[in-house]
């Protein structure tokens, strides 16, 4: 789902706001439900045109509320030193994508509770607007959307506070268990199990409702499935991170490294390294110094007629700051580095000298050897 295309809508407090293509589906459904069901049923004296406009405007304001909910998480996280990459609206709501998890249970608690609190504040504001406008005789065309937004923001806050990961309430639960036990992995296990229980319960409720003829609750089953999948994934990721953290980068890396000379031609590189060798990337050396990394993709971008005239140094990625990692760093840093810098391999150095190369395949192999108990 997150691999589906997204488009940038702008920035808020310097944080990019994106809309995933899957969001269009739920926007259309919410707009249609409001326009053809909620508003006509609640206010039967209105015209279809008024209901359509109210439905679309209310849906837009609802998703603006979701953005504010996620921005609240983001601003608290940023205040705690965590970089927030972006906020994305998608099929099941919104998500703030951060570079790392909070370092302490207290920080996680504050970050998790910020979103539901923001939704409750919005609910109070919308409800007050609806009440005042209705009391002074303003047409329901103007205050009805605010009444709905007051109700739905309370629902968002309450649903998100269900005590199961990855919901906000699950993060609150994890922060409390983490604080009491001083064991983040144990806390994550139980918060994720609670999330799976909630997810399975929602799916069972949806099946029961459908059997009773309430087809509109199929959506509840999809939400339950999504929560279940994310809860399981979150625990597995935490297990992997904990296992890697106990070891150094060097223990994960391959130490038997083949180095490509910077002065050879691309033709030699292709036939002597990529055709004959098992790898799709090689560190590149200029004399005794490692200057970067060359990949098969980079070689493919050189036209066949230029192979014999192009030197490897010309197609080498020389951004060593993003390509090199210290051998003694905790191995869980590999996860952050590869995700952040979009590299599938990093050069490992110890005391300034080449010590190995580490790829995603190396990490997978290490985890298999470690026989991690999930």
C-alpha positions as CSV (number, residue, x, y, z in Angstrom):
1,X,0.0,0.0,0.0
2,X,2.8,2.5,0.9
3,X,4.5,1.5,-2.3
4,X,1.6,3.1,-4.2
5,X,2.4,6.6,-5.7
6,X,2.0,9.7,-3.5
7,X,1.9,13.3,-4.5
8,X,3.1,16.3,-2.4
9,X,0.5,18.7,-1.2
10,X,2.7,21.2,0.6
11,X,4.4,21.7,3.9
12,X,3.2,22.4,7.5
13,X,5.8,23.6,10.0
14,X,8.4,22.5,7.5
15,X,7.1,18.9,7.3
16,X,6.0,17.6,3.9
17,X,2.4,16.6,3.5
18,X,1.7,13.8,0.9
19,X,-1.4,12.2,-0.3
20,X,-1.1,8.5,-1.3
21,X,-3.1,7.5,-4.3
22,X,-5.2,5.0,-2.1
23,X,-6.5,8.0,-0.2
24,X,-8.7,9.0,-3.2
25,X,-10.7,5.8,-2.6
26,X,-11.6,6.6,0.9
27,X,-12.2,10.3,0.1
28,X,-14.8,9.3,-2.5
29,X,-16.4,6.9,-0.1
30,X,-16.6,9.4,2.8
31,X,-17.9,12.1,0.5
32,X,-20.6,9.8,-1.0
33,X,-21.7,8.5,2.4
34,X,-22.1,12.1,3.7
35,X,-23.8,13.4,0.5
36,X,-26.2,10.5,-0.1
37,X,-26.8,9.0,3.4
38,X,-25.8,11.1,6.5
39,X,-26.9,14.6,5.4
40,X,-30.2,13.5,3.6
41,X,-31.2,11.4,6.6
42,X,-30.3,14.0,9.2
43,X,-31.6,17.0,7.2
44,X,-34.3,15.7,4.8
45,X,-35.5,19.2,3.8
46,X,-32.3,20.1,1.9
47,X,-31.6,19.7,-1.8
48,X,-29.2,17.2,-3.3
49,X,-26.9,19.9,-4.5
50,X,-26.5,21.3,-1.0
51,X,-25.8,17.8,0.4
52,X,-23.2,17.2,-2.3
53,X,-21.3,20.4,-1.6
54,X,-21.6,19.7,2.2
55,X,-20.4,16.2,1.8
56,X,-17.3,17.1,-0.2
57,X,-16.4,20.1,2.1
58,X,-16.9,18.1,5.2
59,X,-14.8,15.2,3.9
60,X,-12.0,17.7,3.1
61,X,-12.2,19.2,6.6
62,X,-12.2,15.7,8.1
63,X,-9.0,14.8,6.3
64,X,-7.5,18.2,7.3
65,X,-8.3,17.1,10.9
66,X,-6.4,13.9,10.3
67,X,-3.4,15.9,9.1
68,X,-3.5,18.0,12.3
69,X,-3.7,14.7,14.3
70,X,-0.6,13.4,12.6
71,X,1.2,16.8,12.8
72,X,0.7,16.7,16.6
73,X,2.6,13.5,16.8
74,X,5.2,14.9,14.5
75,X,5.8,18.1,16.3
76,X,6.2,16.3,19.7
77,X,8.6,13.9,18.0
78,X,10.6,16.7,16.5
79,X,10.8,18.5,19.8
80,X,12.3,15.3,21.2
81,X,15.0,15.3,18.5
82,X,13.4,12.8,16.0
83,X,13.4,13.9,12.4
84,X,10.0,13.6,10.7
85,X,10.3,12.7,7.0
86,X,6.7,13.4,6.1
87,X,3.0,13.0,6.9
88,X,1.1,10.8,4.4
89,X,-2.7,10.4,4.0
90,X,-3.6,7.0,2.7
91,X,-6.5,4.5,2.6
92,X,-6.8,3.9,6.3
93,X,-6.1,7.5,7.5
94,X,-2.8,9.1,8.1
95,X,0.7,8.3,9.2
96,X,3.7,10.3,10.3
97,X,6.9,8.7,9.0
98,X,9.9,9.2,11.3
99,X,13.5,8.3,11.0
100,X,13.6,6.5,14.4
101,X,11.5,5.4,17.4
102,X,11.5,7.5,20.6
103,X,14.5,6.7,22.8
104,X,12.6,6.7,26.1
105,X,9.1,5.5,27.2
106,X,8.3,9.0,28.4
107,X,9.0,10.4,25.0
108,X,6.9,7.7,23.3
109,X,4.0,8.4,25.7
110,X,4.0,12.1,24.9
111,X,4.3,11.5,21.2
112,X,1.5,8.9,21.2
113,X,-1.0,10.9,23.3
114,X,-0.5,14.1,21.3
115,X,-2.6,12.9,18.3
116,X,-5.8,11.9,20.2
117,X,-5.6,15.0,22.3
118,X,-5.4,17.1,19.2
119,X,-8.5,15.3,17.8
120,X,-10.4,16.0,21.1
121,X,-9.4,19.7,20.9
122,X,-10.7,19.8,17.3
123,X,-13.9,18.1,18.3
124,X,-14.5,20.7,21.0
125,X,-13.9,23.5,18.6
126,X,-16.2,22.1,15.9
127,X,-18.9,21.3,18.4
128,X,-18.8,24.8,19.9
129,X,-19.0,26.3,16.4
130,X,-22.0,24.1,15.5
131,X,-23.7,24.9,18.8
132,X,-23.2,28.7,18.6
133,X,-24.2,28.9,14.9
134,X,-27.4,26.8,15.6
135,X,-28.3,28.9,18.7
136,X,-28.2,32.2,16.8
137,X,-30.3,30.8,14.0
138,X,-27.7,30.2,11.2
139,X,-28.9,27.7,8.6
140,X,-27.9,24.1,9.1
141,X,-26.2,24.3,5.7
142,X,-23.4,26.1,7.6
143,X,-23.2,24.4,11.0
144,X,-24.1,20.8,10.0
145,X,-20.6,20.0,8.8
146,X,-19.1,21.3,12.1
147,X,-21.5,19.1,14.1
148,X,-20.4,16.1,12.1
149,X,-16.7,17.0,12.5
150,X,-17.2,17.3,16.2
151,X,-18.6,13.8,16.4
152,X,-16.1,12.2,14.0
153,X,-13.1,13.7,15.7
154,X,-14.2,12.2,19.1
155,X,-14.6,8.9,17.3
156,X,-11.1,9.2,15.8
157,X,-9.6,10.0,19.3
158,X,-11.4,7.1,20.9
159,X,-10.6,4.6,18.2
160,X,-6.9,5.6,18.2
161,X,-6.8,5.1,21.9
162,X,-7.7,1.4,21.7
163,X,-4.8,-0.2,23.6
164,X,-3.1,-2.2,20.8
165,X,-0.1,-1.5,18.6
166,X,0.1,0.3,16.1
167,X,-2.7,2.5,17.3
168,X,-1.8,5.4,19.5
169,X,-3.3,3.6,22.5
170,X,-1.0,0.7,21.7
171,X,2.0,3.0,21.8
172,X,0.8,4.4,25.1
173,X,0.5,0.9,26.4
174,X,4.0,0.0,25.1
175,X,5.4,3.1,26.8
176,X,3.9,2.2,30.1
177,X,5.0,-1.5,29.9
178,X,8.4,-0.3,28.7
179,X,8.7,2.1,31.6
180,X,7.7,-0.6,34.2
181,X,9.8,-3.4,32.8
182,X,12.8,-1.5,31.3
183,X,12.5,-4.0,28.4
184,X,11.4,-2.4,25.1
185,X,11.2,-5.7,23.3
186,X,9.0,-7.3,25.9
187,X,6.7,-4.2,25.9
188,X,6.5,-4.3,22.2
189,X,5.6,-8.0,22.2
190,X,2.6,-7.4,24.5
191,X,1.5,-4.2,22.8
192,X,1.5,-5.9,19.4
193,X,-0.3,-8.9,20.7
194,X,-3.0,-6.6,22.1
195,X,-3.1,-5.0,18.6
196,X,-3.6,-8.4,16.9
197,X,-6.4,-9.2,19.4
198,X,-8.1,-5.9,18.5
199,X,-7.6,-6.6,14.8
200,X,-9.0,-10.1,14.9
201,X,-11.9,-8.8,17.0
202,X,-12.8,-6.2,14.4
203,X,-12.6,-8.8,11.6
204,X,-14.8,-11.2,13.6
205,X,-17.3,-8.4,14.2
206,X,-17.3,-7.5,10.5
207,X,-18.0,-11.2,9.5
208,X,-20.8,-11.4,12.0
209,X,-22.3,-8.1,10.8
210,X,-22.1,-9.2,7.1
211,X,-23.8,-12.5,8.0
212,X,-26.6,-10.4,9.5
213,X,-26.9,-8.4,6.4
214,X,-24.9,-5.3,7.4
215,X,-22.6,-5.1,4.3
216,X,-21.4,-1.5,5.3
217,X,-19.3,-3.0,8.1
218,X,-17.0,-4.8,5.6
219,X,-14.8,-1.7,6.0
220,X,-14.4,-2.6,9.7
221,X,-12.9,-5.9,8.7
222,X,-10.4,-4.3,6.4
223,X,-9.3,-2.0,9.2
224,X,-9.0,-5.0,11.5
225,X,-6.9,-6.8,9.0
226,X,-4.6,-3.8,8.5
227,X,-4.1,-3.4,12.3
228,X,-3.3,-7.2,12.6
229,X,-0.7,-7.1,9.8
230,X,1.0,-4.0,11.1
231,X,1.1,-5.3,14.7
232,X,2.8,-8.5,13.5
233,X,5.2,-6.6,11.3
234,X,6.1,-4.1,14.1
235,X,7.0,-6.8,16.5
236,X,9.2,-8.6,13.9
237,X,11.0,-5.4,13.1
238,X,11.7,-4.7,16.8
239,X,13.0,-8.3,17.2
240,X,15.4,-7.7,14.3
241,X,16.5,-4.3,15.6
242,X,17.2,-5.7,19.1
243,X,19.2,-8.6,17.6
244,X,21.2,-6.3,15.4
245,X,21.8,-3.8,18.2
246,X,23.6,-6.5,20.3
247,X,26.2,-6.9,17.5
248,X,28.6,-4.7,15.5
249,X,28.4,-3.9,11.8
250,X,31.6,-5.9,11.3
251,X,29.9,-9.1,12.6
252,X,27.2,-8.8,9.9
253,X,29.5,-7.7,7.0
254,X,31.2,-9.9,4.4
255,X,35.0,-9.5,5.0
256,X,36.1,-11.2,1.8
257,X,35.8,-8.1,-0.4
258,X,36.7,-7.8,-4.1
259,X,37.8,-4.2,-5.0
260,X,37.5,-2.8,-8.5
261,X,40.4,-0.5,-9.6
262,X,39.3,3.0,-10.6
263,X,41.5,3.0,-13.7
264,X,40.1,0.0,-15.5
265,X,37.5,0.5,-18.3
266,X,33.8,-0.2,-18.0
267,X,34.3,-3.1,-20.5
268,X,36.8,-4.7,-18.1
269,X,34.5,-4.1,-15.2
270,X,31.6,-5.8,-16.9
271,X,33.4,-8.9,-18.2
272,X,35.9,-9.4,-15.3
273,X,33.7,-8.4,-12.4
274,X,30.0,-8.5,-13.2
275,X,30.1,-11.4,-15.7
276,X,32.7,-13.5,-13.9
277,X,32.0,-12.4,-10.4
278,X,28.9,-13.0,-8.2
279,X,28.3,-9.4,-7.1
280,X,26.3,-6.5,-8.5
281,X,28.4,-3.8,-6.8
282,X,32.1,-3.4,-5.8
283,X,34.1,-0.9,-3.8
284,X,36.4,1.1,-6.0
285,X,40.0,1.9,-5.2
286,X,42.3,4.6,-6.5
287,X,45.7,3.4,-5.4
288,X,45.3,2.3,-1.8
289,X,42.3,4.6,-1.1
290,X,38.7,3.6,-1.4
291,X,36.9,6.3,-3.4
292,X,33.4,4.9,-3.7
293,X,31.2,2.2,-5.0
294,X,30.3,1.1,-8.5
295,X,27.2,-0.8,-9.4
296,X,25.9,-2.9,-12.3
297,X,23.1,-0.4,-12.8
298,X,25.7,2.4,-13.3
299,X,27.6,0.3,-15.8
300,X,24.4,-0.4,-17.7
301,X,23.8,3.3,-18.2
302,X,27.0,3.5,-20.3
303,X,26.3,2.8,-24.0
304,X,28.0,-0.3,-25.4
305,X,30.1,1.9,-27.7
306,X,31.6,3.8,-24.8
307,X,32.6,0.8,-22.7
308,X,36.2,0.7,-23.8
309,X,36.7,4.5,-23.4
310,X,35.0,5.0,-20.1
311,X,36.9,4.5,-16.8
312,X,35.3,3.1,-13.7
313,X,36.1,6.2,-11.7
314,X,33.8,8.1,-14.1
315,X,30.7,6.0,-13.1
316,X,31.6,5.5,-9.4
317,X,29.4,6.9,-6.6
318,X,32.0,8.8,-4.6
319,X,29.6,10.1,-1.8
320,X,31.6,8.4,0.9
321,X,29.7,10.1,3.7
322,X,26.6,8.1,2.7
323,X,28.4,4.9,1.5
324,X,30.8,4.2,4.5
325,X,29.9,3.0,7.9
326,X,32.2,2.3,10.9
327,X,32.8,-1.4,11.7
328,X,32.3,-0.8,15.4
329,X,28.8,0.8,15.2
330,X,25.8,-1.2,16.4
331,X,24.5,-3.3,13.5
332,X,21.0,-1.8,13.9
333,X,22.4,1.4,12.4
334,X,22.4,-0.4,9.1
335,X,18.6,-0.4,8.9
336,X,18.4,3.3,9.3
337,X,21.3,4.0,7.0
338,X,20.1,1.9,4.1
339,X,16.6,3.2,4.4
340,X,17.5,6.8,4.7
341,X,20.2,6.9,2.1
342,X,18.6,4.4,-0.3
343,X,21.7,2.2,-0.6
344,X,21.4,-1.6,-0.8
345,X,25.1,-1.9,0.3
346,X,27.5,0.0,2.5
347,X,31.3,0.0,2.7
348,X,32.6,-1.0,6.1
349,X,35.8,0.6,7.4
350,X,37.8,0.0,10.6
351,X,40.4,2.5,11.7
352,X,40.2,4.1,8.3
353,X,40.8,0.9,6.3
354,X,38.5,-1.3,4.3
355,X,37.1,-4.0,6.5
356,X,34.2,-5.4,4.5
357,X,31.0,-4.7,2.7
358,X,27.5,-5.2,4.0
359,X,24.3,-5.7,2.0
360,X,20.7,-6.4,2.7
361,X,21.4,-10.0,1.8
362,X,24.1,-10.1,4.5
363,X,21.7,-8.9,7.1
364,X,19.1,-11.5,6.0
365,X,21.8,-14.2,6.2
366,X,22.9,-13.0,9.6
367,X,19.3,-13.1,11.0
368,X,18.9,-16.7,9.7
369,X,22.1,-17.8,11.3
370,X,21.0,-16.2,14.6
371,X,17.8,-18.2,14.5
372,X,15.8,-15.3,16.0
373,X,12.9,-16.3,18.1
374,X,10.0,-14.1,17.0
